[in-house]
Amino acid sequence: QVRLVESGGGLVQAGGSPKLSCAVSGIIFYINDMGWYRQIPGKEREFVATITSSFTTDYADSVKGRFTISRDNAENTVYLQMNSLKFEDTAVYYCAARPPFGWWGQGTQVTVSA
């Protein structure tokens, strides 16, 4: 059974720097590309960042220079370091393995406050 469990969300002040984690089990982690996506209520899920099995990264323009995706193959975990948070970063953040047609976590809410 494949499981992706996100953590690290919550209420964060604008300008803050939370770090999301996604613990993965049930797949051979190191060979899979991983990604973070987010969704605002009433809108479609959108791409945030990906990291390939060879550690190549890609980012949405809206987060480039502020967010950093990384992975620890020894811990089967992918991370999203979020810096300089803005109100518009408020969303449910989802971790994905082999996106977009692979496996997804349940999501973690990030709410940016004043």
C-alpha positions as semicolon CSV with decimal commas, in nm:
position;residue;x (nm);y (nm);z (nm)
1;Q;0,000;0,000;0,000
2;V;0,142;0,334;-0,105
3;R;0,122;0,610;0,154
4;L;0,225;0,974;0,137
5;V;0,182;1,167;0,461
6;E;0,235;1,541;0,465
7;S;0,316;1,742;0,776
8;G;0,439;2,086;0,872
9;G;0,145;2,299;0,771
10;G;-0,055;2,530;0,992
11;L;-0,104;2,898;1,059
12;V;0,201;3,100;0,961
13;Q;0,265;3,472;0,961
14;A;0,335;3,650;0,636
15;G;0,707;3,644;0,576
16;G;0,744;3,321;0,770
17;S;0,944;3,012;0,672
18;P;0,770;2,683;0,739
19;K;0,901;2,354;0,609
20;L;0,667;2,088;0,483
21;S;0,757;1,721;0,494
22;C;0,614;1,423;0,311
23;A;0,694;1,075;0,434
24;V;0,653;0,810;0,167
25;S;0,611;0,436;0,200
26;G;0,508;0,148;-0,024
27;I;0,714;0,247;-0,328
28;I;1,081;0,245;-0,421
29;F;1,127;0,608;-0,328
30;Y;1,462;0,691;-0,480
31;I;1,361;0,605;-0,838
32;N;1,049;0,820;-0,834
33;D;1,010;1,185;-0,921
34;M;0,838;1,375;-0,643
35;G;0,637;1,694;-0,639
36;W;0,443;1,947;-0,438
37;Y;0,117;2,094;-0,558
38;R;-0,136;2,322;-0,393
39;Q;-0,504;2,398;-0,415
40;I;-0,712;2,693;-0,310
41;P;-1,083;2,626;-0,253
42;G;-1,276;2,676;-0,574
43;K;-0,965;2,657;-0,789
44;E;-0,779;2,380;-0,965
45;R;-0,479;2,215;-0,810
46;E;-0,163;2,385;-0,929
47;F;0,198;2,285;-0,965
48;V;0,442;2,418;-0,706
49;A;0,768;2,224;-0,744
50;T;0,913;1,895;-0,854
51;I;1,234;1,708;-0,792
52;T;1,339;1,419;-1,010
53;S;1,511;1,100;-0,907
54;S;1,834;1,264;-1,021
55;F;1,765;1,571;-0,804
56;T;1,676;1,807;-1,087
57;T;1,429;2,066;-0,960
58;D;1,162;2,280;-1,121
59;Y;0,943;2,550;-0,973
60;A;0,633;2,748;-1,053
61;D;0,715;3,108;-1,131
62;S;0,506;3,219;-0,835
63;V;0,736;3,045;-0,586
64;K;1,071;3,054;-0,764
65;G;1,337;3,203;-0,540
66;R;1,121;3,159;-0,227
67;F;1,052;2,784;-0,206
68;T;1,302;2,498;-0,217
69;I;1,216;2,136;-0,279
70;S;1,454;1,866;-0,157
71;R;1,454;1,496;-0,089
72;D;1,621;1,254;0,148
73;N;1,631;0,912;-0,011
74;A;1,758;0,752;0,310
75;E;1,446;0,875;0,491
76;N;1,201;0,834;0,199
77;T;1,098;1,193;0,253
78;V;1,052;1,496;0,034
79;Y;1,054;1,848;0,174
80;L;0,932;2,191;0,075
81;Q;1,111;2,479;0,245
82;M;0,889;2,783;0,212
83;N;1,035;3,129;0,271
84;S;0,895;3,480;0,254
85;L;0,539;3,354;0,266
86;K;0,269;3,568;0,110
87;F;-0,106;3,569;0,168
88;E;-0,154;3,414;-0,176
89;D;0,044;3,109;-0,065
90;T;-0,250;3,006;0,152
91;A;-0,365;2,668;0,022
92;V;-0,376;2,297;0,088
93;Y;-0,039;2,158;-0,010
94;Y;-0,020;1,810;-0,157
95;C;0,274;1,580;-0,198
96;A;0,284;1,358;-0,505
97;A;0,493;1,065;-0,617
98;R;0,541;1,029;-0,989
99;P;0,315;1,327;-1,058
100;P;0,068;1,391;-1,193
101;F;-0,067;1,039;-1,245
102;G;0,101;0,858;-0,959
103;W;0,017;0,876;-0,592
104;W;-0,099;1,164;-0,375
105;G;-0,107;1,251;-0,010
106;Q;-0,407;1,386;0,177
107;G;-0,269;1,736;0,193
108;T;-0,170;1,979;0,465
109;Q;-0,325;2,321;0,510
110;V;-0,100;2,626;0,509
111;T;-0,268;2,950;0,610
112;V;-0,074;3,273;0,591
113;S;-0,187;3,542;0,834
114;A;-0,097;3,903;0,890
